[in-house]
Amino acid sequence: MESRIAILGSCITRDLWPVRGGGSERLLYISRTSFPSLFSPPVAGFEPAEETPGDLTAHEHRALIADLRKTALASLVAFRPTHLIFDFIDERFDLLSAGRALASRSSELLRSGYAAQPAFEGARVIPRLSAVADRLWAEGLAQFAALVRSTPLVHARPILHRARWASRLRRPDGTDEPIRDVQIISGHPADISPYNDLLERQDAAFLAAMSGVEVVEAMEPPLADPDHRWGLSPFHYTADYYEAVRTRLASIPGLEDAFRAAPAAPSVPGA
């Protein structure tokens, strides 16, 4: 049976495919969301623009609309993946509470201008590193585990790409130095350590809630790449990181040929 691969995560997993010169593979890719947001009602009154707003790419815009309209889970279940790869790097964004809805307060949301719509009037920010966000995330994880058990997702092989923010970058001369001036959203500084602690807790909770999860990770701590295609960031790694994780993934049954001939599927939301 042909492998059908879905990613619920971020570019750290999506970027595993083009690292050796590919990049044309089409995967079901869901990003810029969060477990609490996935199970929230849609943002009432939200109206997407007919054309891509601001400086967003079409890909980023689709991800944003999927998060606000809550269409990602239906797409995931309908895709019937054989392998479902998770990473939690996109769980760094604060949550936005708008009426009965929750959404990821991503950079795409702010850049789009949508937050100025009446649908977001009076919306409240829930800091990602707060106890409230932790509780909402745990509730969303429990809902996701129940969804898996009651849908075709139960037949998908779950894989956790366990990753952390890099605290150092590799310079062109091969030496490394600390990363400075980290920002999750432009103008909002962030410390690396608390977000790595959060990832540690999320990974542990995920492995406790889900059964049969295969864990893949690089053995060496990641280094950030100043020349990365998406720019310098604690989660834009050097090429050797992607090679190590890619090699590990290729050892999983059903994924041996995935990087030479990825399954045809619509690429759903996210960059």
C-alpha positions as CSV (number, residue, x, y, z in Angstrom):
1,M,0.0,0.0,0.0
2,E,1.3,3.4,-0.9
3,S,2.2,5.5,2.1
4,R,0.1,8.6,2.8
5,I,1.9,11.0,5.1
6,A,0.4,13.8,7.0
7,I,2.2,16.4,9.1
8,L,0.6,18.2,12.1
9,G,3.4,20.5,13.1
10,S,5.8,23.0,11.6
11,C,8.4,23.7,8.9
12,I,11.0,21.7,10.9
13,T,9.2,18.5,9.7
14,R,8.0,19.8,6.3
15,D,11.6,20.9,5.6
16,L,12.8,17.3,5.9
17,W,11.7,16.6,2.4
18,P,13.6,19.2,0.3
19,V,16.8,18.9,2.3
20,R,18.4,16.7,-0.4
21,G,17.2,18.6,-3.4
22,G,13.6,17.5,-3.5
23,G,10.9,20.0,-2.6
24,S,8.2,19.1,-5.1
25,E,6.6,16.4,-2.8
26,R,3.1,17.1,-1.9
27,L,2.1,16.2,1.7
28,L,-0.9,16.9,3.8
29,Y,0.6,19.6,6.0
30,I,-1.3,21.3,8.8
31,S,0.5,24.1,10.7
32,R,0.1,27.4,12.5
33,T,-2.4,25.9,14.9
34,S,-2.7,24.3,18.3
35,F,-4.5,21.5,19.9
36,P,-6.9,23.9,21.7
37,S,-7.5,25.8,18.5
38,L,-8.2,22.6,16.5
39,F,-11.2,21.7,18.7
40,S,-12.5,25.2,19.1
41,P,-15.6,26.5,17.3
42,P,-14.8,28.7,14.3
43,V,-14.3,32.4,14.9
44,A,-17.8,33.8,14.6
45,G,-18.1,36.6,12.0
46,F,-14.6,36.1,10.5
47,E,-14.5,36.9,6.8
48,P,-11.4,36.0,4.8
49,A,-10.3,38.4,2.1
50,E,-10.8,37.4,-1.5
51,E,-7.1,38.1,-2.2
52,T,-4.2,37.3,0.0
53,P,-3.8,40.2,2.5
54,G,-0.7,42.0,3.6
55,D,2.6,40.3,2.9
56,L,1.3,36.8,3.4
57,T,2.0,34.0,0.9
58,A,-0.9,32.0,-0.4
59,H,0.4,29.1,1.6
60,E,0.4,31.2,4.9
61,H,-3.0,32.5,4.1
62,R,-4.5,29.1,3.7
63,A,-3.0,28.0,7.0
64,L,-4.5,31.1,8.7
65,I,-8.0,30.6,7.3
66,A,-7.9,26.9,8.3
67,D,-7.1,27.8,11.9
68,L,-9.8,30.5,12.1
69,R,-12.5,28.4,10.3
70,K,-11.5,25.1,11.9
71,T,-11.3,23.0,8.8
72,A,-8.0,21.2,9.4
73,L,-9.3,18.2,11.3
74,A,-11.8,17.3,8.7
75,S,-9.1,17.4,6.1
76,L,-6.9,15.2,8.2
77,V,-9.5,12.6,8.8
78,A,-10.6,12.6,5.1
79,F,-7.0,12.1,4.0
80,R,-6.7,8.8,5.9
81,P,-3.0,8.9,6.4
82,T,-0.9,5.8,6.9
83,H,1.7,7.9,8.9
84,L,1.0,11.0,11.0
85,I,4.0,13.0,12.0
86,F,3.7,15.5,14.9
87,D,6.0,18.2,16.1
88,F,5.1,21.0,18.6
89,I,7.3,23.9,17.5
90,D,4.2,25.8,16.3
91,E,2.8,25.5,19.8
92,R,5.0,28.6,20.7
93,F,2.3,31.1,19.8
94,D,0.0,32.7,22.4
95,L,-3.7,31.8,22.1
96,L,-6.4,34.3,21.3
97,S,-9.8,34.0,22.8
98,A,-12.5,35.6,20.6
99,G,-16.0,34.9,21.9
100,R,-16.4,31.1,22.2
101,A,-13.5,30.5,19.8
102,L,-9.8,30.0,20.3
103,A,-7.2,30.7,17.7
104,S,-3.4,30.7,17.4
105,R,-2.1,34.3,17.7
106,S,0.4,33.6,15.0
107,S,2.5,36.1,13.2
108,E,0.4,35.4,10.1
109,L,-2.8,36.5,12.0
110,L,-1.2,39.8,13.0
111,R,0.4,40.4,9.6
112,S,-2.9,39.7,7.8
113,G,-4.8,42.6,9.5
114,Y,-7.7,40.2,10.3
115,A,-7.3,40.9,14.0
116,A,-8.8,44.3,13.3
117,Q,-12.1,42.7,12.1
118,P,-15.2,43.0,14.4
119,A,-14.9,39.3,15.0
120,F,-11.9,39.9,17.2
121,E,-13.3,42.9,19.1
122,G,-12.6,42.4,22.7
123,A,-10.5,39.3,22.1
124,R,-8.2,38.3,25.0
125,V,-4.7,37.0,24.7
126,I,-3.8,33.8,26.6
127,P,0.0,33.7,27.1
128,R,1.4,30.4,25.9
129,L,3.5,30.1,29.0
130,S,0.5,30.4,31.3
131,A,-1.2,27.8,33.4
132,V,-4.4,28.5,31.5
133,A,-2.7,27.7,28.1
134,D,-1.3,24.5,29.6
135,R,-4.8,23.4,30.8
136,L,-6.3,24.2,27.4
137,W,-3.6,22.3,25.6
138,A,-4.0,19.3,27.8
139,E,-7.8,19.3,27.1
140,G,-7.1,19.6,23.4
141,L,-4.7,16.7,23.5
142,A,-7.3,14.5,25.2
143,Q,-9.8,15.4,22.5
144,F,-7.3,14.6,19.8
145,A,-6.5,11.2,21.3
146,A,-10.3,10.5,21.4
147,L,-10.6,11.6,17.8
148,V,-7.9,9.2,16.8
149,R,-9.6,6.3,18.5
150,S,-13.0,7.0,16.8
151,T,-11.9,7.8,13.2
152,P,-9.7,6.3,10.4
153,L,-6.8,8.0,12.1
154,V,-6.6,5.0,14.4
155,H,-4.9,3.2,11.5
156,A,-2.2,5.8,11.0
157,R,1.2,5.2,12.5
158,P,1.9,8.1,14.9
159,I,5.4,9.6,14.9
160,L,6.7,12.3,17.2
161,H,9.5,14.5,15.8
162,R,10.9,15.5,19.1
163,A,12.7,18.8,18.7
164,R,13.9,21.7,20.7
165,W,14.8,25.3,20.1
166,A,18.5,25.8,19.3
167,S,20.3,28.0,21.8
168,R,23.4,28.4,19.5
169,L,24.0,29.2,15.9
170,R,26.7,27.9,13.6
171,R,28.9,30.6,12.0
172,P,30.3,30.3,8.5
173,D,33.8,29.4,9.8
174,G,32.3,26.3,11.6
175,T,32.3,27.8,15.1
176,D,29.2,28.5,17.1
177,E,27.9,31.2,19.3
178,P,24.7,32.0,21.4
179,I,21.6,33.1,19.6
180,R,20.6,36.6,20.6
181,D,17.5,38.8,20.2
182,V,15.0,35.9,19.8
183,Q,11.5,36.9,18.9
184,I,8.4,34.7,18.3
185,I,6.5,37.7,16.8
186,S,8.3,40.8,15.7
187,G,8.8,43.2,18.6
188,H,8.1,40.6,21.3
189,P,11.4,39.2,22.7
190,A,11.4,35.6,24.0
191,D,13.7,33.4,26.1
192,I,14.6,30.0,24.7
193,S,14.7,28.0,27.9
194,P,11.1,28.3,29.0
195,Y,9.9,27.2,25.6
196,N,12.1,24.2,25.6
197,D,10.7,23.3,29.0
198,L,7.2,23.6,27.5
199,L,8.2,21.3,24.7
200,E,9.5,18.8,27.2
201,R,6.1,18.8,29.0
202,Q,4.1,18.6,25.8
203,D,6.2,15.7,24.5
204,A,5.7,13.8,27.8
205,A,2.0,14.4,27.9
206,F,1.6,13.4,24.2
207,L,3.4,10.1,24.7
208,A,1.3,9.3,27.8
209,A,-2.0,10.1,25.9
210,M,-1.2,8.3,22.6
211,S,-0.3,4.7,22.1
212,G,2.2,3.2,19.7
213,V,4.1,6.5,19.1
214,E,7.5,6.2,17.3
215,V,9.9,8.9,18.4
216,V,12.4,10.4,16.0
217,E,15.0,13.0,17.0
218,A,18.6,14.1,16.3
219,M,21.1,12.8,18.8
220,E,23.0,16.1,18.9
221,P,21.6,19.4,20.1
222,P,20.5,21.5,17.1
223,L,22.4,24.5,15.9
224,A,20.6,27.3,14.1
225,D,21.6,28.2,10.5
226,P,22.0,32.0,9.8
227,D,21.7,31.2,6.1
228,H,18.5,29.1,6.5
229,R,16.0,29.5,3.7
230,W,13.5,31.0,6.2
231,G,16.0,33.1,8.0
232,L,17.7,32.9,11.4
233,S,15.6,31.4,14.1
234,P,16.1,28.9,17.0
235,F,14.1,26.4,15.0
236,H,15.7,26.9,11.6
237,Y,18.4,24.4,11.9
238,T,21.7,23.5,10.0
239,A,21.4,20.9,7.3
240,D,23.0,18.1,9.3
241,Y,20.0,18.2,11.7
242,Y,17.5,17.6,8.9
243,E,19.8,14.8,7.5
244,A,19.9,13.0,10.9
245,V,16.1,13.1,11.4
246,R,15.4,12.3,7.8
247,T,17.6,9.2,8.1
248,R,15.8,8.1,11.2
249,L,12.4,8.6,9.6
250,A,13.4,6.6,6.5
251,S,14.0,3.6,8.8
252,I,10.4,3.4,9.8
253,P,8.3,0.8,7.9
254,G,6.4,2.4,5.1
255,L,8.6,5.4,4.9
256,E,11.7,3.8,3.3
257,D,10.9,5.4,-0.1
258,A,8.9,8.4,1.2
259,F,11.7,10.9,0.4
260,R,12.1,9.6,-3.2
261,A,8.4,9.4,-4.0
262,A,6.1,11.1,-1.5
263,P,2.4,10.4,-1.7
264,A,0.3,12.7,-3.8
265,A,-2.0,14.8,-1.7
266,P,-3.2,18.3,-1.3
267,S,-0.9,20.5,0.7
268,V,-3.0,21.9,3.5
269,P,-2.3,25.0,5.4
270,G,0.9,26.3,6.7
271,A,4.5,27.3,6.2
